[in-house]
Amino acid sequence: MEPIQRIERALESAVARAVAEPAPPRLAEAVRHAVFAGGARVRPRLCLTVAMACGDESPELADAAAVAIELMHCASLVHDDLPCFDDAATRRGQPSVHVAYGERLAVLAGDALIVQSLETLALQIKEYPQRSADLLMTISQATGMPHGITAGQAWESEPEVPVAAYHQAKTGSLFAAATVAGAIAAGSADQADSWRLVGERLGEAYQVADDLRDAVGAEEELGKPTGQDTTHDLPSAVRELGIKGAKQRLDNLVEQAVGAVPECAGAEQLRAGIIEEMERVLPKTLSRNAA
């Protein structure tokens, strides 16, 4: 089964547990909207790709790790779109959760997804006690403080923001969790440091690409409003380095990520996949393949 099929099947199962009766119906709808309104599933695909490159000896655990990461990511998007943050009306080409269901249910949906993420891993403890504990710690640290996505969001409220640290926390932390979790689930925890570096560089690269898309991309291409970094005075690689400098920074980060992939059965395929994925997320006007 292809990674995306595994992810969608496991996501459906995890969300079904959360929205089962007696869950409040509108909150259940908001949760489903947050998870199934589209999305490339970049982080869970990365998790499963690493697990498969390392042998994928425990696919059920790898699926749980991938789903936990995606649920945490979806929660962060719901909160990120709220009026107190980006005030984004759309996400993935659909109305954002607070627009569709109101702010109160959006906050609760994000909270519920965080809890459901951790529950998905907790259900694996009986079968995989040590690996599940390691996965819970990995994903919890990537979500909270001092260097998880919560800290990354909080940097936007500081008077001075180191852009690299902001990118590393807001985006890089969950990418690093994805690569490390894939290795842990597959029984390759001994390579965790190498995989963490891959994820950190990929995450920062993805955020720089997002900054470039916000600056020069089309709203219909992104499925969300553009120009948000300038509108909300957010830290951005483009604002710090300019478009040319940000593109060079992106290329350097991708090169570092590729070079950090440790030797394993699927190393070459994964390296090629990284390059292909980063080409996909670039704005069309900056793509190497653009005419």
Contacts in CASP RR format, 6 or more apart in sequence:
PFRMAT RR
TARGET T0000
AUTHOR 0000-0000-0000
METHOD contacts of the structure
MODEL  1
MEPIQRIERALESAVARAVAEPAPPRLAEAVRHAVFAGGARVRPRLCLTV
AMACGDESPELADAAAVAIELMHCASLVHDDLPCFDDAATRRGQPSVHVA
YGERLAVLAGDALIVQSLETLALQIKEYPQRSADLLMTISQATGMPHGIT
AGQAWESEPEVPVAAYHQAKTGSLFAAATVAGAIAAGSADQADSWRLVGE
RLGEAYQVADDLRDAVGAEEELGKPTGQDTTHDLPSAVRELGIKGAKQRL
DNLVEQAVGAVPECAGAEQLRAGIIEEMERVLPKTLSRNAA
1 9 0 8 1.000
3 44 0 8 1.000
3 45 0 8 1.000
3 48 0 8 1.000
3 49 0 8 1.000
3 52 0 8 1.000
3 66 0 8 1.000
4 41 0 8 1.000
4 45 0 8 1.000
6 48 0 8 1.000
6 59 0 8 1.000
6 63 0 8 1.000
6 66 0 8 1.000
7 41 0 8 1.000
7 44 0 8 1.000
7 45 0 8 1.000
7 48 0 8 1.000
7 63 0 8 1.000
7 66 0 8 1.000
7 67 0 8 1.000
7 70 0 8 1.000
8 41 0 8 1.000
9 63 0 8 1.000
10 63 0 8 1.000
10 64 0 8 1.000
10 66 0 8 1.000
10 67 0 8 1.000
11 35 0 8 1.000
11 36 0 8 1.000
11 67 0 8 1.000
11 70 0 8 1.000
11 71 0 8 1.000
14 67 0 8 1.000
14 71 0 8 1.000
14 116 0 8 1.000
14 120 0 8 1.000
15 31 0 8 1.000
15 32 0 8 1.000
15 35 0 8 1.000
15 36 0 8 1.000
15 116 0 8 1.000
17 116 0 8 1.000
17 119 0 8 1.000
18 28 0 8 1.000
18 31 0 8 1.000
18 112 0 8 1.000
18 113 0 8 1.000
18 116 0 8 1.000
19 28 0 8 1.000
19 31 0 8 1.000
19 32 0 8 1.000
26 101 0 8 1.000
26 105 0 8 1.000
27 105 0 8 1.000
27 108 0 8 1.000
27 109 0 8 1.000
27 112 0 8 1.000
29 101 0 8 1.000
30 97 0 8 1.000
30 100 0 8 1.000
30 101 0 8 1.000
30 105 0 8 1.000
30 106 0 8 1.000
30 108 0 8 1.000
30 109 0 8 1.000
31 109 0 8 1.000
31 110 0 8 1.000
31 112 0 8 1.000
31 113 0 8 1.000
31 116 0 8 1.000
33 94 0 8 1.000
33 97 0 8 1.000
33 100 0 8 1.000
33 101 0 8 1.000
33 109 0 8 1.000
34 74 0 8 1.000
34 75 0 8 1.000
34 77 0 8 1.000
34 78 0 8 1.000
34 97 0 8 1.000
34 109 0 8 1.000
34 110 0 8 1.000
34 113 0 8 1.000
35 70 0 8 1.000
35 71 0 8 1.000
35 74 0 8 1.000
35 113 0 8 1.000
37 91 0 8 1.000
37 92 0 8 1.000
37 93 0 8 1.000
37 94 0 8 1.000
38 92 0 8 1.000
38 93 0 8 1.000
38 94 0 8 1.000
39 92 0 8 1.000
41 70 0 8 1.000
42 206 0 8 1.000
42 277 0 8 1.000
42 281 0 8 1.000
43 66 0 8 1.000
43 69 0 8 1.000
43 70 0 8 1.000
43 73 0 8 1.000
43 174 0 8 1.000
43 175 0 8 1.000
43 177 0 8 1.000
43 178 0 8 1.000
44 66 0 8 1.000
44 67 0 8 1.000
44 69 0 8 1.000
44 70 0 8 1.000
44 178 0 8 1.000
45 66 0 8 1.000
46 175 0 8 1.000
46 178 0 8 1.000
46 179 0 8 1.000
46 199 0 8 1.000
46 202 0 8 1.000
47 62 0 8 1.000
47 65 0 8 1.000
47 66 0 8 1.000
47 69 0 8 1.000
47 178 0 8 1.000
47 179 0 8 1.000
47 181 0 8 1.000
47 182 0 8 1.000
47 185 0 8 1.000
48 56 0 8 1.000
48 62 0 8 1.000
48 63 0 8 1.000
48 66 0 8 1.000
48 182 0 8 1.000
49 270 0 8 1.000
49 273 0 8 1.000
50 178 0 8 1.000
50 179 0 8 1.000
50 181 0 8 1.000
50 182 0 8 1.000
50 183 0 8 1.000
50 186 0 8 1.000
50 195 0 8 1.000
50 198 0 8 1.000
50 270 0 8 1.000
51 59 0 8 1.000
51 62 0 8 1.000
51 65 0 8 1.000
51 66 0 8 1.000
51 182 0 8 1.000
51 183 0 8 1.000
51 185 0 8 1.000
51 186 0 8 1.000
52 62 0 8 1.000
52 186 0 8 1.000
52 266 0 8 1.000
53 264 0 8 1.000
53 265 0 8 1.000
53 266 0 8 1.000
53 267 0 8 1.000
53 269 0 8 1.000
53 270 0 8 1.000
54 182 0 8 1.000
54 183 0 8 1.000
54 186 0 8 1.000
54 187 0 8 1.000
54 188 0 8 1.000
54 191 0 8 1.000
54 264 0 8 1.000
54 265 0 8 1.000
55 186 0 8 1.000
55 188 0 8 1.000
55 264 0 8 1.000
55 265 0 8 1.000
56 62 0 8 1.000
56 186 0 8 1.000
57 186 0 8 1.000
57 187 0 8 1.000
58 128 0 8 1.000
58 131 0 8 1.000
58 185 0 8 1.000
58 186 0 8 1.000
58 187 0 8 1.000
60 124 0 8 1.000
60 127 0 8 1.000
61 124 0 8 1.000
61 127 0 8 1.000
61 128 0 8 1.000
61 131 0 8 1.000
61 132 0 8 1.000
61 135 0 8 1.000
61 185 0 8 1.000
62 182 0 8 1.000
62 185 0 8 1.000
62 186 0 8 1.000
64 120 0 8 1.000
64 121 0 8 1.000
64 123 0 8 1.000
64 124 0 8 1.000
64 135 0 8 1.000
64 185 0 8 1.000
65 121 0 8 1.000
65 135 0 8 1.000
65 139 0 8 1.000
65 181 0 8 1.000
65 182 0 8 1.000
65 184 0 8 1.000
65 185 0 8 1.000
66 178 0 8 1.000
66 181 0 8 1.000
66 182 0 8 1.000
67 117 0 8 1.000
67 120 0 8 1.000
68 117 0 8 1.000
68 118 0 8 1.000
68 120 0 8 1.000
68 121 0 8 1.000
68 135 0 8 1.000
68 139 0 8 1.000
68 181 0 8 1.000
69 117 0 8 1.000
69 139 0 8 1.000
69 174 0 8 1.000
69 177 0 8 1.000
69 178 0 8 1.000
69 181 0 8 1.000
71 113 0 8 1.000
71 114 0 8 1.000
71 116 0 8 1.000
71 117 0 8 1.000
71 120 0 8 1.000
72 113 0 8 1.000
72 114 0 8 1.000
72 117 0 8 1.000
72 139 0 8 1.000
72 142 0 8 1.000
72 143 0 8 1.000
72 149 0 8 1.000
72 174 0 8 1.000
73 174 0 8 1.000
74 110 0 8 1.000
74 113 0 8 1.000
75 109 0 8 1.000
75 110 0 8 1.000
75 111 0 8 1.000
75 113 0 8 1.000
75 114 0 8 1.000
75 117 0 8 1.000
76 149 0 8 1.000
76 153 0 8 1.000
76 174 0 8 1.000
77 91 0 8 1.000
78 96 0 8 1.000
78 97 0 8 1.000
78 98 0 8 1.000
78 106 0 8 1.000
78 109 0 8 1.000
78 110 0 8 1.000
78 113 0 8 1.000
79 85 0 8 1.000
79 106 0 8 1.000
79 107 0 8 1.000
79 110 0 8 1.000
79 153 0 8 1.000
80 86 0 8 1.000
80 88 0 8 1.000
80 153 0 8 1.000
81 87 0 8 1.000
81 88 0 8 1.000
81 91 0 8 1.000
81 96 0 8 1.000
81 97 0 8 1.000
81 98 0 8 1.000
81 106 0 8 1.000
82 98 0 8 1.000
82 103 0 8 1.000
82 106 0 8 1.000
82 107 0 8 1.000
83 98 0 8 1.000
83 103 0 8 1.000
85 153 0 8 1.000
85 156 0 8 1.000
86 228 0 8 1.000
86 232 0 8 1.000
87 232 0 8 1.000
88 96 0 8 1.000
88 224 0 8 1.000
88 225 0 8 1.000
88 228 0 8 1.000
89 95 0 8 1.000
89 96 0 8 1.000
89 99 0 8 1.000
89 225 0 8 1.000
90 96 0 8 1.000
90 99 0 8 1.000
90 223 0 8 1.000
90 224 0 8 1.000
90 225 0 8 1.000
91 97 0 8 1.000
91 223 0 8 1.000
91 224 0 8 1.000
92 223 0 8 1.000
92 224 0 8 1.000
93 223 0 8 1.000
93 224 0 8 1.000
94 100 0 8 1.000
96 106 0 8 1.000
97 105 0 8 1.000
97 106 0 8 1.000
97 109 0 8 1.000
97 110 0 8 1.000
98 105 0 8 1.000
98 106 0 8 1.000
101 109 0 8 1.000
114 143 0 8 1.000
117 139 0 8 1.000
118 136 0 8 1.000
118 139 0 8 1.000
118 140 0 8 1.000
121 132 0 8 1.000
121 135 0 8 1.000
121 136 0 8 1.000
121 139 0 8 1.000
122 132 0 8 1.000
122 136 0 8 1.000
124 131 0 8 1.000
124 132 0 8 1.000
124 135 0 8 1.000
125 132 0 8 1.000
125 133 0 8 1.000
131 184 0 8 1.000
131 185 0 8 1.000
131 187 0 8 1.000
131 189 0 8 1.000
134 184 0 8 1.000
134 189 0 8 1.000
135 181 0 8 1.000
135 184 0 8 1.000
135 185 0 8 1.000
138 177 0 8 1.000
138 180 0 8 1.000
138 181 0 8 1.000
138 184 0 8 1.000
139 177 0 8 1.000
139 181 0 8 1.000
141 147 0 8 1.000
141 148 0 8 1.000
141 173 0 8 1.000
141 177 0 8 1.000
142 148 0 8 1.000
142 149 0 8 1.000
142 173 0 8 1.000
142 174 0 8 1.000
142 176 0 8 1.000
142 177 0 8 1.000
143 149 0 8 1.000
143 150 0 8 1.000
143 173 0 8 1.000
143 174 0 8 1.000
144 150 0 8 1.000
144 151 0 8 1.000
145 151 0 8 1.000
145 154 0 8 1.000
147 168 0 8 1.000
147 169 0 8 1.000
147 173 0 8 1.000
148 169 0 8 1.000
148 173 0 8 1.000
148 174 0 8 1.000
149 169 0 8 1.000
149 170 0 8 1.000
149 171 0 8 1.000
149 173 0 8 1.000
149 174 0 8 1.000
151 169 0 8 1.000
152 166 0 8 1.000
152 169 0 8 1.000
152 170 0 8 1.000
152 173 0 8 1.000
153 170 0 8 1.000
155 161 0 8 1.000
155 165 0 8 1.000
155 166 0 8 1.000
155 169 0 8 1.000
155 170 0 8 1.000
155 235 0 8 1.000
156 166 0 8 1.000
156 232 0 8 1.000
156 234 0 8 1.000
156 235 0 8 1.000
161 235 0 8 1.000
163 235 0 8 1.000
163 236 0 8 1.000
163 237 0 8 1.000
163 240 0 8 1.000
164 204 0 8 1.000
166 235 0 8 1.000
167 203 0 8 1.000
167 204 0 8 1.000
167 207 0 8 1.000
167 208 0 8 1.000
167 237 0 8 1.000
168 200 0 8 1.000
168 203 0 8 1.000
168 204 0 8 1.000
170 207 0 8 1.000
171 203 0 8 1.000
171 204 0 8 1.000
171 206 0 8 1.000
171 207 0 8 1.000
171 210 0 8 1.000
172 199 0 8 1.000
172 200 0 8 1.000
172 202 0 8 1.000
172 203 0 8 1.000
172 204 0 8 1.000
172 206 0 8 1.000
172 207 0 8 1.000
174 203 0 8 1.000
175 199 0 8 1.000
175 200 0 8 1.000
175 202 0 8 1.000
175 203 0 8 1.000
175 206 0 8 1.000
176 196 0 8 1.000
176 199 0 8 1.000
176 200 0 8 1.000
176 203 0 8 1.000
178 199 0 8 1.000
179 195 0 8 1.000
179 196 0 8 1.000
179 198 0 8 1.000
179 199 0 8 1.000
179 202 0 8 1.000
180 192 0 8 1.000
180 195 0 8 1.000
180 196 0 8 1.000
180 199 0 8 1.000
182 188 0 8 1.000
182 195 0 8 1.000
183 189 0 8 1.000
183 191 0 8 1.000
183 192 0 8 1.000
183 195 0 8 1.000
184 192 0 8 1.000
188 195 0 8 1.000
188 264 0 8 1.000
191 262 0 8 1.000
191 264 0 8 1.000
194 260 0 8 1.000
194 261 0 8 1.000
194 262 0 8 1.000
195 262 0 8 1.000
197 256 0 8 1.000
197 257 0 8 1.000
197 260 0 8 1.000
198 257 0 8 1.000
198 260 0 8 1.000
198 261 0 8 1.000
199 257 0 8 1.000
201 253 0 8 1.000
201 254 0 8 1.000
201 256 0 8 1.000
201 257 0 8 1.000
201 260 0 8 1.000
202 253 0 8 1.000
202 254 0 8 1.000
202 257 0 8 1.000
202 274 0 8 1.000
202 278 0 8 1.000
203 253 0 8 1.000
204 253 0 8 1.000
205 250 0 8 1.000
205 253 0 8 1.000
205 254 0 8 1.000
205 257 0 8 1.000
205 278 0 8 1.000
206 278 0 8 1.000
206 281 0 8 1.000
207 237 0 8 1.000
208 237 0 8 1.000
208 246 0 8 1.000
208 249 0 8 1.000
208 250 0 8 1.000
208 253 0 8 1.000
209 250 0 8 1.000
209 278 0 8 1.000
209 281 0 8 1.000
209 282 0 8 1.000
210 281 0 8 1.000
211 229 0 8 1.000
211 236 0 8 1.000
211 237 0 8 1.000
211 238 0 8 1.000
211 239 0 8 1.000
211 246 0 8 1.000
212 237 0 8 1.000
212 238 0 8 1.000
212 243 0 8 1.000
212 246 0 8 1.000
212 247 0 8 1.000
212 250 0 8 1.000
212 282 0 8 1.000
212 283 0 8 1.000
212 286 0 8 1.000
213 221 0 8 1.000
213 222 0 8 1.000
213 226 0 8 1.000
213 281 0 8 1.000
213 282 0 8 1.000
213 283 0 8 1.000
214 222 0 8 1.000
214 226 0 8 1.000
214 227 0 8 1.000
214 228 0 8 1.000
214 229 0 8 1.000
214 236 0 8 1.000
214 238 0 8 1.000
215 226 0 8 1.000
215 227 0 8 1.000
215 229 0 8 1.000
215 236 0 8 1.000
215 238 0 8 1.000
215 243 0 8 1.000
215 246 0 8 1.000
216 243 0 8 1.000
216 283 0 8 1.000
216 285 0 8 1.000
216 286 0 8 1.000
217 226 0 8 1.000
217 283 0 8 1.000
217 284 0 8 1.000
217 285 0 8 1.000
218 226 0 8 1.000
218 283 0 8 1.000
218 284 0 8 1.000
219 225 0 8 1.000
219 226 0 8 1.000
221 283 0 8 1.000
221 284 0 8 1.000
228 234 0 8 1.000
229 235 0 8 1.000
229 236 0 8 1.000
229 238 0 8 1.000
229 239 0 8 1.000
230 236 0 8 1.000
230 239 0 8 1.000
237 245 0 8 1.000
237 246 0 8 1.000
237 249 0 8 1.000
237 250 0 8 1.000
238 246 0 8 1.000
240 246 0 8 1.000
241 248 0 8 1.000
241 249 0 8 1.000
243 286 0 8 1.000
247 286 0 8 1.000
250 278 0 8 1.000
250 282 0 8 1.000
254 274 0 8 1.000
254 275 0 8 1.000
254 278 0 8 1.000
257 274 0 8 1.000
258 271 0 8 1.000
258 274 0 8 1.000
258 275 0 8 1.000
259 271 0 8 1.000
261 267 0 8 1.000
261 270 0 8 1.000
261 271 0 8 1.000
261 274 0 8 1.000
264 270 0 8 1.000
279 287 0 8 1.000
279 288 0 8 1.000
279 289 0 8 1.000
282 288 0 8 1.000
284 290 0 8 1.000
END
